[in-house]
Amino acid sequence: MIDKTGRLRKLLTDVGNNDDDHDGLTLFGRNEQLIEHVHSAQKVYPTLADGVTLTTAAGDWALGTFVQIIPADTVTEEWDIHEILVEDVDTKDKTYELVLYYGADDTECGRTRFSSSTNKGGVPNGDMQTILMPANARIRGQLAIEDGGSKTAKISLRYHTY
């Protein structure tokens, strides 16, 4: 077959080779990334240590100060966050909002809400799927609460590397 229009060449370029890795933009590369996403070991930070405490600002729905959650150069591969593990909150029956940022420029990479109920006996963990972040990116966060008043929450992050 003669590829007069170039369509076959484009199709083969899009499909790629079976040795393409997750960095490739081909179908094979994207498939490799999905396989790693589903089957790579899940990790948590901090590990074998208490979670990181964030504090809300005094005003209603006002974000508190930035808090470093994962230092730069800690996760040395490309990675993404899958879940927020809320270990403790100091105020029950209120809704919190957590914003995560990555890199030196504090680019927003995720936002979620969670609440703790006195009737349910704890705080449910929150799903959060972030973008793929570059190796060695730091993570910082800010926290807000519906009625202000400088409240705290202690969190950990569940993530995958690629």
Backbone as a printed PyTorch tensor [residue, N CA C, xyz], in Angstrom:
tensor([[[  0.8370,  -1.1760,   0.0000],
         [  0.0000,   0.0000,   0.0000],
         [  0.8810,   1.2380,   0.0000]],

        [[  0.5380,   2.1620,  -0.8250],
         [  1.2900,   3.4130,  -0.8970],
         [  0.5450,   4.4540,  -0.0720]],

        [[  1.2640,   5.1020,   0.8030],
         [  0.6680,   6.0880,   1.7110],
         [  0.7390,   7.4700,   1.0660]],

        [[ -0.1440,   7.7220,   0.1090],
         [ -0.1100,   8.9770,  -0.6410],
         [ -0.5090,  10.1730,   0.2140]],

        [[ -1.3920,   9.9730,   1.1580],
         [ -1.8930,  11.0960,   1.9640],
         [ -1.1200,  11.2990,   3.2670]],

        [[ -0.3200,  10.3290,   3.6700],
         [  0.4060,  10.4210,   4.9340],
         [ -0.4030,   9.9570,   6.1320]],

        [[ -1.6280,   9.4860,   5.9010],
         [ -2.4880,   9.0500,   7.0070],
         [ -1.9230,   7.8310,   7.7290]],

        [[ -1.3920,   6.8680,   6.9780],
         [ -0.8360,   5.6730,   7.6040],
         [  0.3600,   6.0390,   8.4850]],

        [[  1.2260,   6.8900,   7.9830],
         [  2.3910,   7.3110,   8.7650],
         [  1.9420,   8.0070,  10.0570]],

        [[  0.9350,   8.8850,   9.9570],
         [  0.4280,   9.5680,  11.1500],
         [ -0.1690,   8.5670,  12.1320]],

        [[ -0.9410,   7.6020,  11.6310],
         [ -1.5410,   6.5910,  12.4950],
         [ -0.4630,   5.7970,  13.2240]],

        [[  0.5560,   5.3630,  12.5150],
         [  1.6260,   4.5890,  13.1440],
         [  2.4030,   5.4390,  14.1410]],

        [[  2.5600,   6.7170,  13.8470],
         [  3.2370,   7.6120,  14.7810],
         [  2.4120,   7.7690,  16.0540]],

        [[  1.0860,   7.8900,  15.9060],
         [  0.2110,   8.0280,  17.0760],
         [  0.1910,   6.7600,  17.9190]],

        [[  0.2090,   5.5850,  17.2690],
         [  0.1810,   4.3130,  17.9920],
         [  1.4940,   4.0930,  18.7170]],

        [[  2.6080,   4.3350,  18.0600],
         [  3.9160,   4.1950,  18.6760],
         [  4.4450,   2.7790,  18.6290]],

        [[  5.4640,   2.5190,  19.4370],
         [  6.1230,   1.2190,  19.5050],
         [  5.8360,   0.5700,  20.8510]],

        [[  5.9170,  -0.7540,  20.8900],
         [  5.6280,  -1.4260,  22.1560],
         [  6.7200,  -1.2200,  23.1960]],

        [[  7.7990,  -0.5340,  22.8590],
         [  8.8130,  -0.2140,  23.8630],
         [  8.7210,   1.2460,  24.3300]],

        [[  7.6720,   1.9670,  23.9090],
         [  7.4690,   3.3260,  24.4100],
         [  7.1650,   3.2710,  25.9060]],

        [[  7.7080,   4.2190,  26.6600],
         [  7.4320,   4.2430,  28.0980],
         [  6.3840,   5.3090,  28.4260]],

        [[  6.1540,   5.5220,  29.7100],
         [  5.0850,   6.4270,  30.1390],
         [  5.3320,   7.8780,  29.7680]],

        [[  6.5360,   8.2390,  29.3670],
         [  6.8140,   9.6110,  28.9530],
         [  6.3830,   9.8830,  27.5190]],

        [[  6.1090,   8.8210,  26.7600],
         [  5.7260,   8.9910,  25.3620],
         [  4.3040,   9.4920,  25.2070]],

        [[  4.0540,  10.1870,  24.1100],
         [  2.7190,  10.7110,  23.8370],
         [  1.9380,   9.7970,  22.9080]],

        [[  2.4390,   8.6010,  22.6820],
         [  1.7670,   7.6520,  21.8000],
         [  0.7370,   6.8480,  22.5850]],

        [[ -0.0690,   6.0700,  21.8610],
         [ -1.0280,   5.2000,  22.5370],
         [ -0.3190,   4.1720,  23.4080]],

        [[  0.7920,   3.6190,  22.9150],
         [  1.5640,   2.6760,  23.7310],
         [  2.0850,   3.3540,  24.9980]],

        [[  2.5950,   4.5690,  24.8550],
         [  3.1060,   5.2960,  26.0140],
         [  2.0250,   5.5840,  27.0400]],

        [[  0.8710,   6.0310,  26.5670],
         [ -0.2450,   6.3110,  27.4790],
         [ -0.7350,   5.0340,  28.1590]],

        [[ -0.7670,   3.9250,  27.4170],
         [ -1.1640,   2.6490,  28.0070],
         [ -0.1810,   2.2320,  29.1010]],

        [[  1.0980,   2.4230,  28.8630],
         [  2.1100,   2.1020,  29.8760],
         [  1.8820,   2.9370,  31.1380]],

        [[  1.5390,   4.2090,  30.9460],
         [  1.2690,   5.0780,  32.0850],
         [  0.0540,   4.5810,  32.8730]],

        [[ -0.9950,   4.1590,  32.1920],
         [ -2.1800,   3.6290,  32.8760],
         [ -1.8580,   2.3520,  33.6450]],

        [[ -1.0480,   1.4860,  33.0510],
         [ -0.6550,   0.2490,  33.7370],
         [  0.1190,   0.5840,  35.0150]],

        [[  1.0630,   1.5220,  34.9270],
         [  1.8160,   1.9260,  36.1200],
         [  0.8940,   2.5620,  37.1560]],

        [[ -0.0680,   3.3350,  36.6940],
         [ -0.9990,   4.0040,  37.6000],
         [ -1.8010,   2.9900,  38.4160]],

        [[ -2.2600,   1.9530,  37.7660],
         [ -3.1040,   0.9530,  38.4200],
         [ -2.2860,  -0.0210,  39.2620]],

        [[ -1.0840,  -0.3570,  38.8150],
         [ -0.3480,  -1.4540,  39.4480],
         [  0.9000,  -1.0450,  40.2200]],

        [[  1.2000,   0.2370,  40.3180],
         [  2.3730,   0.6160,  41.1060],
         [  1.9920,   0.6890,  42.5870]],

        [[  2.9820,   0.5240,  43.4300],
         [  2.7400,   0.5360,  44.8760],
         [  2.2910,   1.9190,  45.3280]],

        [[  1.3080,   1.9340,  46.1790],
         [  0.8220,   3.1750,  46.7520],
         [  1.7650,   3.5870,  47.8730]],

        [[  1.9830,   4.8880,  48.0160],
         [  2.8750,   5.3970,  49.0530],
         [  2.1390,   6.4420,  49.8810]],

        [[  2.6930,   6.7700,  51.0390],
         [  2.0840,   7.7650,  51.9120],
         [  3.1770,   8.6860,  52.4500]],

        [[  2.8280,   9.9620,  52.6040],
         [  3.7510,  10.9230,  53.2020],
         [  2.9690,  11.8070,  54.1620]],

        [[  3.5050,  12.0390,  55.3560],
         [  4.7140,  11.4230,  55.8840],
         [  4.4960,   9.9470,  56.1930]],

        [[  5.5840,   9.2040,  56.1960],
         [  5.5110,   7.7860,  56.5110],
         [  6.1880,   7.5390,  57.8580]],

        [[  5.5940,   6.6790,  58.6430],
         [  6.0960,   6.3450,  59.9840],
         [  6.3110,   7.5920,  60.8320]],

        [[  5.3930,   8.5550,  60.6770],
         [  5.4490,   9.8090,  61.4340],
         [  4.0460,  10.4070,  61.4790]],

        [[  3.8540,  11.3580,  62.3870],
         [  2.5730,  12.0540,  62.4570],
         [  2.3330,  12.8450,  61.1800]],

        [[  1.0650,  13.0850,  60.8900],
         [  0.6970,  13.9070,  59.7420],
         [  1.1150,  15.3550,  59.9370]],

        [[  0.8360,  16.1590,  58.9320],
         [  1.1830,  17.5780,  58.9350],
         [ -0.0530,  18.3760,  59.3470]],

        [[  0.1260,  19.3220,  60.2610],
         [ -0.9900,  20.1300,  60.7490],
         [ -1.0750,  21.4400,  59.9760]],

        [[ -2.2760,  21.7150,  59.4660],
         [ -2.5680,  22.9770,  58.7900],
         [ -3.5720,  23.7440,  59.6370]],

        [[ -3.5000,  25.0790,  59.5870],
         [ -4.3880,  25.9320,  60.3760],
         [ -5.1550,  26.8610,  59.4500]],

        [[ -6.4500,  27.0080,  59.7150],
         [ -7.2770,  27.9140,  58.9250],
         [ -7.0010,  29.3570,  59.3410]],

        [[ -7.4580,  30.2970,  58.5200],
         [ -7.3970,  31.7120,  58.8900],
         [ -8.5600,  32.0180,  59.8360]],

        [[ -8.5630,  33.2030,  60.3980],
         [ -9.5910,  33.5670,  61.3750],
         [-10.9650,  33.7870,  60.7360]],

        [[-11.0110,  34.2330,  59.4870],
         [-12.2830,  34.5620,  58.8490],
         [-12.9700,  33.3640,  58.2130]],

        [[-14.2810,  33.5180,  57.9500],
         [-15.0530,  32.4720,  57.2750],
         [-14.4700,  32.2010,  55.8900]],

        [[-14.2300,  30.9450,  55.5890],
         [-13.7180,  30.4900,  54.2920],
         [-12.4520,  31.2280,  53.8590]],

        [[-11.6530,  31.6550,  54.8050],
         [-10.3830,  32.3080,  54.4920],
         [ -9.2600,  31.2860,  54.6320]],

        [[ -8.4110,  31.2260,  53.6240],
         [ -7.3020,  30.2720,  53.6460],
         [ -6.2370,  30.7050,  54.6480]],

        [[ -5.7450,  29.7450,  55.4080],
         [ -4.6690,  30.0000,  56.3560],
         [ -3.3330,  30.1410,  55.6370]],

        [[ -2.2690,  30.2330,  56.4100],
         [ -0.9370,  30.3920,  55.8320],
         [ -0.4990,  29.0960,  55.1410]],

        [[  0.4350,  29.2400,  54.2160],
         [  1.0020,  28.0800,  53.5290],
         [  1.7570,  27.2090,  54.5280]],

        [[  1.5880,  25.8960,  54.3940],
         [  2.3160,  24.9260,  55.2070],
         [  2.9490,  23.9130,  54.2630]],

        [[  4.2310,  23.6570,  54.4560],
         [  4.8980,  22.6410,  53.6420],
         [  4.4540,  21.2570,  54.0940]],

        [[  3.9820,  20.4620,  53.1330],
         [  3.5210,  19.1060,  53.4390],
         [  4.5620,  18.0870,  52.9930]],

        [[  5.0640,  18.2390,  51.7760],
         [  6.1380,  17.3790,  51.2700],
         [  7.2660,  18.2910,  50.7960]],

        [[  8.4520,  18.1880,  51.3970],
         [  9.5700,  19.0400,  50.9830],
         [ 10.0410,  18.7210,  49.5630]],

        [[ 10.6620,  19.6940,  48.9320],
         [ 11.2800,  19.4780,  47.6220],
         [ 12.3150,  18.3650,  47.7370]],

        [[ 12.5260,  17.6560,  46.6510],
         [ 13.5190,  16.5760,  46.5490],
         [ 13.1780,  15.3560,  47.4000]],

        [[ 11.9280,  15.2040,  47.8050],
         [ 11.5020,  14.0400,  48.5850],
         [ 11.0160,  12.9210,  47.6770]],

        [[ 10.1520,  13.2470,  46.7300],
         [  9.6420,  12.2680,  45.7610],
         [ 10.4550,  12.4670,  44.4880]],

        [[ 11.3150,  11.5110,  44.1750],
         [ 12.3240,  11.7060,  43.1270],
         [ 11.9080,  11.1840,  41.7540]],

        [[ 10.6320,  10.8490,  41.5850],
         [ 10.1010,  10.4170,  40.2940],
         [  8.8540,  11.2380,  39.9960]],

        [[  8.3930,  11.1960,  38.7430],
         [  7.1240,  11.8210,  38.4030],
         [  6.0350,  11.1630,  39.2500]],

        [[  5.0370,  11.9300,  39.7130],
         [  4.0870,  11.3810,  40.6740],
         [  2.7790,  12.1560,  40.6790]],

        [[  1.7630,  11.5580,  41.3210],
         [  0.4950,  12.2470,  41.5300],
         [ -0.1150,  11.8110,  42.8600]],

        [[ -0.9600,  12.6790,  43.3950],
         [ -1.6400,  12.4150,  44.6630],
         [ -2.9940,  11.7930,  44.3650]],

        [[ -3.3710,  10.8040,  45.1730],
         [ -4.6460,  10.1060,  45.0010],
         [ -5.6200,  10.3280,  46.1430]],

        [[ -5.1140,  10.6210,  47.3320],
         [ -6.0190,  10.6860,  48.4710],
         [ -5.4450,  11.5510,  49.5830]],

        [[ -6.3370,  12.2390,  50.2650],
         [ -5.9960,  12.9880,  51.4660],
         [ -6.4320,  12.1440,  52.6560]],

        [[ -5.5160,  11.8500,  53.5400],
         [ -5.8290,  11.1080,  54.7590],
         [ -5.9620,  12.1230,  55.8880]],

        [[ -7.1720,  12.3610,  56.3280],
         [ -7.4140,  13.3240,  57.4000],
         [ -7.3170,  12.5670,  58.7190]],

        [[ -6.2750,  12.8500,  59.4700],
         [ -6.0060,  12.1170,  60.7010],
         [ -6.7210,  12.7010,  61.9090]],

        [[ -6.8940,  14.0190,  61.9120],
         [ -7.5190,  14.6460,  63.0690],
         [ -7.9700,  16.0520,  62.6970]],

        [[ -9.0480,  16.5000,  63.3090],
         [ -9.5090,  17.8850,  63.2090],
         [ -9.8570,  18.3510,  64.6170]],

        [[ -9.7460,  19.6570,  64.8490],
         [-10.0760,  20.1240,  66.1970],
         [-11.4990,  20.6570,  66.3130]],

        [[-12.2490,  20.6650,  65.2160],
         [-13.6350,  21.1330,  65.2410],
         [-14.5140,  20.1480,  64.4930]],

        [[-15.5320,  19.6460,  65.1530],
         [-16.4680,  18.6880,  64.5420],
         [-17.6590,  19.4300,  63.9310]],

        [[-18.3560,  18.7320,  63.0530],
         [-19.5890,  19.2300,  62.4320],
         [-19.3860,  20.5220,  61.6440]],

        [[-18.2220,  20.6930,  61.0730],
         [-17.9180,  21.8380,  60.2090],
         [-17.2480,  21.3230,  58.9420]],

        [[-17.3340,  22.1150,  57.8960],
         [-16.7230,  21.7480,  56.6200],
         [-15.4210,  22.5130,  56.4290]],

        [[-14.3780,  21.7760,  56.0800],
         [-13.0630,  22.3370,  55.7790],
         [-12.8390,  22.3000,  54.2700]],

        [[-11.9990,  23.1970,  53.7580],
         [-11.5510,  23.1330,  52.3680],
         [-10.0280,  23.1920,  52.3560]],

        [[ -9.4320,  22.2320,  51.6640],
         [ -7.9790,  22.1100,  51.5630],
         [ -7.5560,  22.3930,  50.1280]],

        [[ -6.5300,  23.2290,  49.9720],
         [ -5.9700,  23.5250,  48.6570],
         [ -4.5030,  23.1080,  48.6810]],

        [[ -4.0910,  22.3160,  47.6760],
         [ -2.6980,  21.8860,  47.5590],
         [ -2.0350,  22.5790,  46.3770]],

        [[ -0.7490,  22.8760,  46.5470],
         [  0.0520,  23.5460,  45.5260],
         [  1.3520,  22.7720,  45.3590]],

        [[  1.9080,  22.7840,  44.1410],
         [  3.1850,  22.1060,  43.9200],
         [  4.1960,  23.0710,  43.3200]],

        [[  5.4760,  22.7440,  43.5310],
         [  6.5740,  23.4850,  42.9260],
         [  6.8890,  24.8010,  43.6130]],

        [[  7.9680,  25.4150,  43.1390],
         [  8.4470,  26.6700,  43.7170],
         [  7.4710,  27.8190,  43.4960]],

        [[  6.6560,  27.7430,  42.4350],
         [  5.6980,  28.8080,  42.1270],
         [  4.3330,  28.5860,  42.7740]],

        [[  4.1940,  27.5290,  43.5620],
         [  2.9220,  27.2090,  44.2230],
         [  1.7560,  27.1800,  43.2360]],

        [[  1.8700,  26.3040,  42.2460],
         [  0.8040,  26.0910,  41.2720],
         [ -0.2430,  25.1720,  41.8910]],

        [[ -1.5010,  25.5890,  41.8590],
         [ -2.5510,  24.7580,  42.4540],
         [ -2.6490,  23.4290,  41.7170]],

        [[ -2.6910,  22.3280,  42.4810],
         [ -2.7840,  20.9930,  41.8760],
         [ -3.9660,  20.1970,  42.3960]],

        [[ -4.6880,  20.7120,  43.3770],
         [ -5.8460,  19.9940,  43.8790],
         [ -6.5820,  20.7930,  44.9370]],

        [[ -7.8870,  20.5140,  45.0160],
         [ -8.7360,  21.2010,  45.9910],
         [ -9.8270,  20.2200,  46.3930]],

        [[-10.0780,  20.1170,  47.6880],
         [-11.1080,  19.1970,  48.1630],
         [-11.7280,  19.7240,  49.4510]],

        [[-12.8750,  19.1630,  49.7810],
         [-13.5440,  19.4840,  51.0420],
         [-13.7200,  18.2150,  51.8600]],

        [[-13.7440,  18.3870,  53.1720],
         [-14.0200,  17.2700,  54.0770],
         [-14.6720,  17.8240,  55.3290]],

        [[-15.3320,  16.9510,  56.0610],
         [-15.9500,  17.3610,  57.3190],
         [-15.8640,  16.2130,  58.3080]],

        [[-15.9890,  16.5570,  59.5590],
         [-15.9850,  15.5750,  60.6350],
         [-17.3130,  15.6710,  61.3570]],

        [[-17.9020,  14.5390,  61.6260],
         [-19.2040,  14.5190,  62.2810],
         [-19.0970,  13.8580,  63.6480]],

        [[-19.6910,  14.4720,  64.6390],
         [-19.7100,  13.8540,  65.9660],
         [-20.5430,  12.5780,  65.9470]],

        [[-21.4670,  12.4580,  65.0040],
         [-22.3220,  11.2710,  64.9180],
         [-21.6410,  10.0930,  64.2300]],

        [[-20.6730,  10.3620,  63.3690],
         [-20.0450,   9.2840,  62.5980],
         [-18.7120,   8.8370,  63.1780]],

        [[-18.2120,   9.5380,  64.1650],
         [-17.0150,   9.0970,  64.8600],
         [-15.7230,   9.1930,  64.0840]],

        [[-15.5110,  10.2480,  63.3510],
         [-14.2460,  10.3990,  62.6610],
         [-14.3770,  11.2060,  61.3920]],

        [[-13.2730,  11.2830,  60.6770],
         [-13.2270,  12.0410,  59.4370],
         [-12.9920,  11.0680,  58.2960]],

        [[-13.8620,  11.0440,  57.3040],
         [-13.6010,  10.1620,  56.1650],
         [-12.4350,  10.6920,  55.3390]],

        [[-11.6770,   9.7810,  54.7480],
         [-10.5970,  10.1960,  53.8630],
         [-11.1920,  10.7560,  52.5870]],

        [[-10.4640,  11.6500,  51.9590],
         [-10.9740,  12.3010,  50.7630],
         [-10.1710,  11.9430,  49.5300]],

        [[-10.8770,  11.5260,  48.4870],
         [-10.2050,  11.2960,  47.2100],
         [ -9.7400,  12.6240,  46.6410]],

        [[ -8.5750,  12.6160,  46.0300],
         [ -8.0750,  13.7960,  45.3380],
         [ -7.1320,  13.3150,  44.2480]],

        [[ -7.4950,  13.4960,  43.0270],
         [ -6.6320,  13.1220,  41.9110],
         [ -5.9850,  14.3870,  41.3800]],

        [[ -4.6660,  14.4680,  41.4830],
         [ -3.9610,  15.6520,  40.9960],
         [ -3.3650,  15.3830,  39.6220]],

        [[ -2.8230,  16.4230,  39.0540],
         [ -2.0760,  16.2920,  37.8090],
         [ -0.8080,  15.4910,  38.0850]],

        [[ -0.1480,  15.0270,  37.0240],
         [  1.1840,  14.4340,  37.1870],
         [  2.1470,  15.5620,  37.5190]],

        [[  2.8730,  15.3910,  38.6070],
         [  3.7990,  16.4260,  39.0340],
         [  5.2300,  15.9930,  38.7460]],

        [[  6.0870,  16.9550,  38.4700],
         [  7.4710,  16.6000,  38.1690],
         [  8.1940,  16.0380,  39.3900]],

        [[  9.2080,  15.2500,  39.1220],
         [ 10.0480,  14.7330,  40.2030],
         [ 10.5710,  15.8960,  41.0380]],

        [[ 10.7190,  15.6560,  42.3130],
         [ 11.3060,  16.5940,  43.2700],
         [ 10.4410,  17.8060,  43.5930]],

        [[  9.1830,  17.8220,  43.1250],
         [  8.2960,  18.9550,  43.4120],
         [  7.8710,  18.9320,  44.8750]],

        [[  7.8970,  20.0840,  45.4930],
         [  7.3920,  20.1840,  46.8640],
         [  5.8760,  20.3480,  46.8170]],

        [[  5.2300,  20.0460,  47.9460],
         [  3.7910,  20.2590,  48.0850],
         [  3.5640,  21.1490,  49.3010]],

        [[  2.7900,  22.2020,  49.0910],
         [  2.3640,  23.0460,  50.2060],
         [  0.8430,  23.1030,  50.1910]],

        [[  0.2680,  23.4390,  51.3200],
         [ -1.1810,  23.4880,  51.4040],
         [ -1.6750,  24.6580,  52.2190]],

        [[ -2.9530,  24.9720,  52.0100],
         [ -3.6680,  25.9660,  52.8000],
         [ -5.0160,  25.3720,  53.1750]],

        [[ -5.5510,  25.8080,  54.3050],
         [ -6.7900,  25.2510,  54.8200],
         [ -7.7520,  26.3740,  55.2010]],

        [[ -9.0400,  26.1600,  54.9110],
         [-10.0990,  27.0940,  55.3140],
         [-11.2110,  26.2980,  55.9920]],

        [[-12.0550,  26.9990,  56.7410],
         [-13.2160,  26.3680,  57.3860],
         [-14.4090,  27.3110,  57.2800]],

        [[-15.5810,  26.7400,  57.3120],
         [-16.7950,  27.5260,  57.0650],
         [-17.0420,  28.6430,  58.0690]],

        [[-16.6000,  28.5180,  59.3040],
         [-16.8860,  29.5800,  60.2790],
         [-15.6400,  30.2520,  60.8420]],

        [[-14.5030,  30.0720,  60.1940],
         [-13.2730,  30.7280,  60.6150],
         [-12.8210,  30.3200,  62.0080]],

        [[-11.9400,  31.1110,  62.5740],
         [-11.5490,  30.8970,  63.9550],
         [-10.2680,  30.1260,  64.1750]],

        [[ -9.3790,  30.0570,  63.2020],
         [ -8.0720,  29.4050,  63.3610],
         [ -8.1850,  27.9720,  63.8680]],

        [[ -8.8370,  27.1220,  63.1080],
         [ -8.9910,  25.6960,  63.4250],
         [ -7.8820,  24.8990,  62.7380]],

        [[ -7.6610,  23.6650,  63.1820],
         [ -6.5810,  22.8560,  62.6140],
         [ -7.0910,  21.5130,  62.1010]],

        [[ -6.3180,  20.9710,  61.1740],
         [ -6.5240,  19.6050,  60.6880],
         [ -5.1500,  19.0010,  60.4410]],

        [[ -5.0170,  17.7270,  60.7700],
         [ -3.7670,  17.0030,  60.5400],
         [ -4.0000,  16.0440,  59.3820]],

        [[ -3.1200,  16.1040,  58.3690],
         [ -3.3110,  15.2910,  57.1660],
         [ -2.0350,  14.5620,  56.7550]],

        [[ -2.2270,  13.5330,  55.9560],
         [ -1.1670,  12.8460,  55.2160],
         [ -1.6510,  12.7200,  53.7830]],

        [[ -0.7330,  12.4280,  52.8670],
         [ -1.0820,  12.2900,  51.4570],
         [ -0.7420,  10.8990,  50.9590]],

        [[ -1.6460,  10.2950,  50.2030],
         [ -1.4020,   9.0220,  49.5340],
         [ -1.0960,   9.3240,  48.0720]],

        [[ -0.0110,   8.7110,  47.5340],
         [  0.4040,   9.0440,  46.1710],
         [  1.0040,   7.8410,  45.4550]],

        [[  1.1910,   7.9910,  44.1390],
         [  1.8570,   6.9990,  43.2850],
         [  3.0070,   7.6700,  42.5390]],

        [[  4.0450,   6.9080,  42.2740],
         [  5.1320,   7.3880,  41.4130],
         [  5.0770,   6.6490,  40.0840]],

        [[  5.6980,   7.2400,  39.0710],
         [  5.6840,   6.6670,  37.7140],
         [  7.0890,   6.5380,  37.1710]]])
